[in-house]
Amino acid sequence: MKSYTIQLLEMVKESKRAISYEGAAKKLKASNPQLKDTSNNTLVTKKVLEMLVERGQLKKNKTGNFKF
């Protein structure tokens, strides 16, 4: 779980635009083929990104997308 969190944080940092949690979940799945493409994984990705917002490591804009 920790490595996925780090990957998500790096993904948002490297993105030039704010990224949605669905987009982040797709990119995470692409870089980790062992992950299954399920709604549960997408929901967990959203929760991890929101946790990073609470910690102050990411920001969330009005449309609900995440940025660094």
N, C-alpha and C positions, 0 to 999 in steps of 0.2 A: 504494500500500500504506500509506503514511504517513497519508493522509487517512482510510482505513478504520480504522486503529488509533485515531486520535483520535476518530472517531465511536463506536467500541466503548467507549472509555474514558468518553466523555460519556454513552452509553447506560446504562452500569452506574452512573455517578454519579447520574443522574436517577431511576433505578429505586428505588422505596421498599423493595423486597424484593430478595433475592439472585436473580440471573438465571442460567439455564442457558446453556450455549454454543449449544444448539439454538435457544433463544428469541432469543438475541443474533443468531444467523445469520439468523433469519426477519426480525427488525427491520431488520437491515442490508440485507437484500434488498429490504424494503419501501421503504426510503429511497433505495435505489440500484437502480432498475429494470434497469439495464444488466447487473447481476450475474445469473448463471444460478443457479438453485436446484439445486445439485449436492452430492453428498456430499463432494467435494473442497473446495468452498468452506466447508462446515460444519466440516471437519477443520482447515482453515487458520484459521478463526475461533477454534476451540478452542486451537490453538497460539499464536495472537496473545494471547488472554486469559491463557494460562498464562505467556507471556513477560512480561506486565504484572504477574503475581503474583510472578515471579522478581525483577523490578525493584523490587518493593515498592509499586507504584502501586495494586494491587488485592489483595483477600484472597479466599481460597477456603475455603468452609466444608466441614464433614464430608460433606455430601451431594454435593459437587462443583460447587456453584453459586458464582457470583462476586458479590462485593459490594465496595463502596468503603469 
